Amino acid sequence: MTLAQHVEFEPDQPEIRPVTPGVGAEVRGVDLGADLAEATVARLRAALIEHGVLFFRDQPITPDRQVAFARRFGHVPRVPDSMFLVHEANPYVSVLANDADRPPTVNNWHSDYSFAAEPDFASVLRSVVVPDCGGDTVWAGMFAAWEGLPDRMQRHLEGLTATHDFMKLYERPVKKRLWDGERGRLMEAARRQFPPVSHPVARAHPESGRKALFVNESFTRHIDGMSESESRHLLAYLFEHCKAPEFQVRFRWSPDCVAMWDNRSTIHYAVADFHPARRLMHRVTVLERPRAGDQD
């Protein structure tokens, strides 16, 4: 029985349509700009936990309403102005802007803030301007990725932990511009705030208890307790395993779409095939609880 089957819902609740068996569902019949009933929020949360990522189309909401929607699911922190551009009218919204002068640099698989002692719960991303062609986002379902491993590999990974490191991504040359000038001081503060941290390789979801493979190529530095060579080869195998199409869903954006995903059970990849076209997105982060050092 799924988590969604444990929750009582009203008969006029949104329609949840799975996109693939392993990850992703499209939601119909809900206006994210409205004040949603508790039963609706409960249904969306259950669907998010079950499917990993939810897609909403035709949602012309303001940044304020995007934040209000996100707050129905948990704590929304201010955007750290070290790594991201901050919306000029709402400090809880990060602006992901790419164009001819700002080429995309996030074309790597990752889970948001897996380098934190308490990783992000959910992300709520809204499309504002999208290119005529390209700019899709791909998610991999890490429940399916774990369950797709051979039994002997699952037994090998049980009980192991891996170190996740902020600097594995942000020390790369493609991120050099973030360390230039005054912004470099903010990045250094972020580096100190997020020292390397270990998480289970097979991480039980805190709400459903279902196991997910919890590694990603952007931030997982090494498997704890292994030699450098053994860790490198095992992580290479796991990173490649997660890329199987059977574990993935690919979303084609149009203006006013919203995707909400659970970082505890998915990783994602923003396809960087649209440069020099313009792509503008607004993102809000949801935490299970306030995190030390976050600005409220």
Buried (B, 14 or more C-beta within 10 A) or exposed (E): EEBBEEBEBEEEBBEBEBBBEBBBBBBEEBBBBEEBEEBBBBBBBBBBBBBBBBBBBEBEBBBBBBBBBBEBBBBBBBBBBBBBEBBEEBBBBBBBBBBEEBEBBBEBBBBBBBBBEBBBBBBBBBBBBBBEEBBBBBBBBBBBBBBBBEEEBBEEBEEBBBBBBBBBBBEEEBBEEBBEEEBBEBBEEBBEBBEBBBBBBBBEBEBBEBBBBBBBBBBBBBBEEBEEEEBEEBBEEBBEBBBEEEBBBBBEBEBBBBBBBBBBBBBBBBBBEBBEBBBBBBBBBBBBEBBEEBEE
